[in-house]
Amino acid sequence: MLLFCEVSSPLRVWEESWETLSEDILRTKRKLFRYPLLELDDDQKRTYCLLEIQELLRRNGKSLADFEDLPRPDVRLLETLDNRLIREEMAHNLLPDTIIHHQLSGDLNSEQRIIYDRVIESVYKQEGGFFFVYGPGGTGKTFLYRAILGRLRSEKMIALAVASS
């Protein structure tokens, strides 16, 4: 329509038809990423749909920019989808982590609680940081890690544990 018809209100057409236009996107992206559990929110679907329209227009010497009132794709919404680890973490089942967090966080000893609180505070304040927890076997390092990871993952945050050797 945009190529061969004079559409009086491209934005109105977009708003009324984007869902229909994007119906196949989720299936296509699941296949492309080889990730059958992939979920896309409406903003991501709209962005993928706009990118597809942009590509069709480009092949015919046009652009979304030729239609002033049409939205532009926000590719920042798609950046994390290119990373398999991030996709898997985003699709993580929250219930087990919520249960683990509630079970473990109440049983932290005073030293573990200090570390736990400091790590969580750093995350919420977006300070970042490098935390090195050490101690002999049986001192509760894994217990602490599981409590921290359970908390963050239960809140839909991406948390990966790494260990030095």
Helices and strands as residue ranges (DSSP letters): H 10-21, H 25-32, H 42-59, G 64-66, G 75-82, H 84-90, H 94-105, H 110-124, H 141-154
